[in-house]
Amino acid sequence: MDAIGQIIFDSDMNVIQATTRSECGQKIWSRLDLWKMQAERIMVEASADQLAMTRGADQFLSPVVIILDNLRNPVDGKPLITRAQVQAGDPNWLKYLALLAELEIVRYLPEEKGWTRGGTFLQLEEKASKKEMDFGRVVFAHLLKNRYPTIRDNFRINIFEKSIHVDSSYYWFALDAEEPVAISRRSLFDRYRFSYNDEEADNLSLNSTLQELSRIHAIKIENDNCVAEDEILKHMITLKLATGQGRPTRA
């Protein structure tokens, strides 16, 4: 409670000092916003493989796929993307290459003045083959798991973010309860609009986003209610407990 406010009494239990109601309210909202962000991060990490399959992911994937395609099937036979090629094409590719380099999906060769395949590149190719998934989607899932805040803050992924926010609006609730809960679609849409300050979002668009999340098995729809995918929620709870944010132990 000290983090929210304090009340100081004298010996006769008269209040002599107290944190204002507005300050308490602001601190409560700040804590709720922090928990929302933490819950969203946990949800993205646990659901990355599913979220990478959404249509909105294409907005981010397009330049990444160009990079991956040219390293897998280079024009000149050598898996290398030079700085000169990037500057002659789209300079924005530099920030995508920098992101991929952070996770060793690509690595920079100073003597070649360009980027080639990194160690993680080969690992993700094997994963894509084993799971029979598109390579670009596997790479994107890996980026989501490991660099979601960077993607969210530094890349324009507005369409994709709505899928994350709708999904998070459900799992924030389920993660807090640490068990599957049923929420009606309309209640979920209201929760999304309030949580993400998007009052103009219409039910038709939100319902389409929800249907896509259901198709990729990020969330289930049963009898007009939204319900957690069991394995995803279990993974989320594990991640939550690992960060020390689980429920207090009951006697």
N, C-alpha and C positions, 0 to 999 in steps of 0.2 A: 504493500500500500504506500510505502514511503516514496516510491517512484511516481505515484499519481498525485499525492497531496498529504498534508499534515494538518492536524488540529491540536492545538496546545491549550490545556485547561489550567486554571489555578486550583488551589486547594479546595475551593468551594464548587468546583466543576463548572465555573464560568469560562466561556471561550475567550481567550486573550489573544489568540492568533490562529488564522486558518487560511489555507490556500483557497483562492477564489473558485467559485463554481466553474467559471469559464476556463480557468487554467486547468482544472481537473478534467473538464470535458475535452480540452485540446490534447492533454496527455493520453487520455483513454483512446481518442481517435488515432493518435500517432502510434500507439501500441497495436491497435487493430490493423492499421495500414502495414505495420511491420510484419505482423503475423500473416496477413494476406500475401505479402510478397514472399515470405518464407514458404507458405503453403503452395504458392504458384511455382516456386523454384523446385520444391519436392515433387509436385505433380509432373512438371516437365521432365525431370530426370527419370521418373518412374514410367512415364508414358512416351518417351522420346521415339521409340520405334513406331508407335501408332501415329503420333502427331506428324512425323516425317512423311506420312502417306497422304496428308490432306491436300486438297487442291490449292489452298493458299500458300503451301510451301513452295510452289513453283515460282512465286514472286522472288524468293531468295535464291532458289536453286539454279535459275537460268545461268548466271555467270559462273557458278561453281561447276555446273555440268560442262560448260565450255572448257574450263581448266582441266577437269578430269578426262574429258574425251581426248584432248590433245596430248595428255601424258600417257594415255592408254594406247592411242592410235596416232602417233605423231606423223606429220606430213613428210618430214625429212628423215624418218626412221630413228631419230634419236629422241628419247623422252625428255625434252627440254623446252621450257617456255622462257624466252629471253626477255630481259627488261625492255629491249627495243621493240619487240613484238607487242608487249603490253602497252607501251606508250603510243604505238602506232594504231592500236585498236581502241580499247577503252581504259583510260587511266584508273577508273574506279576498280579495275581488277586487282590493283595493288593492295587494296584493303582486304579483299577476299584471299589473296595469296598470303598476306600477313597472318590472317586468321588461321588458314590451313597450316601454315608453318609453325604456329604456336603448338599445334598438336602433332607435329611431325608427319602430317599427311603429305606435305611437300617439304622440300628442304632447298635452301638457297646455296648455289655453287658460285662463290665469288670469282673463281677463275673463268667461269663460263658466263658470268653476268646473267644468270637465269636460275629458274627453279626446276627441279626434277622430282621424281617420286620419293617420298619419305618412307620410313619403316612402317608407319601406321597405315599408309596407302595399301601395302600388300596385305596387312592383317584384315583390313576392311574388305578388300577384294575377296578374300577367303570367306569372310563372314557372309558377304552377299551371295556367294556361290552356294554356301552351305544352307542358307535360309531361303534360297531362291528369290531373293529380293533385288530390286534395282540398285545398282551400285551407288548412284547419286543419292538415293533415299537413305542408304546405310550410312553414307558419309554425313548427311545432314543430321541423322539421329545422333551420331557421335558428337557432332558440334553442339547440338541441343543439350546433350547430357553434360558436356564439359564447358561450354561457353555461352549458355543462354543469356546471361546478363549483357554480355558484349553484343550478341546478335540483336537483342531487344533495344539496346541504347544507341548502337552505331549504324544499324542497317534499317532501311525502310521496309518493314514487314507488317504494315497495317492490316492487310487482309488476313494474314496468317495469325496475327495477334488475337483477332476476334475468336478464332477457334480455341486458342489457349485460354482466353478469358472466360468463355462459356464453360469449358471443361473445368477450369479452376473454380468457377462459381459453385459447381457441384462438389468437387473433391475437397474444397476448403471446409465445407460442412461435414463431409464424411470423415475427413482426416481429424477434425476436432473431436468427433464422436468416437473415432478409432474403430468404427464398424460400419457396414453398409447401411445406408439410410435411403428411404424413398422420398423423392421430391417431385411434385407435379411439374409438368413442363412450364406452365404459366408462372408458378412460384420461382422456378429456376430463372426464367427470363426476367422477372422482377428483381431477383437477387443480383443478376448480372448488371442490369441497368443501374441499380443503386451502388453496387460495389465498384463499378468502373465509370460511374458518372456519365453514362451514355443513355440519357433519357429519350433520345430520338431513335434508338434502335427499335425496329418494328418486329412484331412477332413472326411474320413470314420469313424474314431474313434469319432471325435467330433460330427458328425451327429448322430451316434448311441447314444451318451450321450444325445443329444438334443431330440431325439425321446423318450428316457426314461423319460426325464423331462416333455415331452408333455403327455405321457401316465399316469403319476401320477398327472397331472393337476397343475404342477408348472409353466408352461409356455404354451402358445398356438402357434400352427403353422397354419397360414392361407395364402393360395396362395403363398407358399414358403417363407413367411415372419414370423418372430417371433413377437408375440404380447403378452402383459401382460395379466395375469389372473386378472380380474377386482378386485375381493375381496382381493387378495393378495396385489396388488398395493395400494389399498385404505388403507389397514392395514399398509403398509410400509410408506406411506405418513403421516399417523397419528403418527407413531413412530418417523419419522423424525421431524415433527413439535414439538413433545413432548421434543425433545432434543435441540430445538431452532435453527434448521438448515434449516428452511423453506425459501422460497423466501422473499425478502424485499416486504413490502406492497406497492402497487402502488397507486398513487393518482387518 
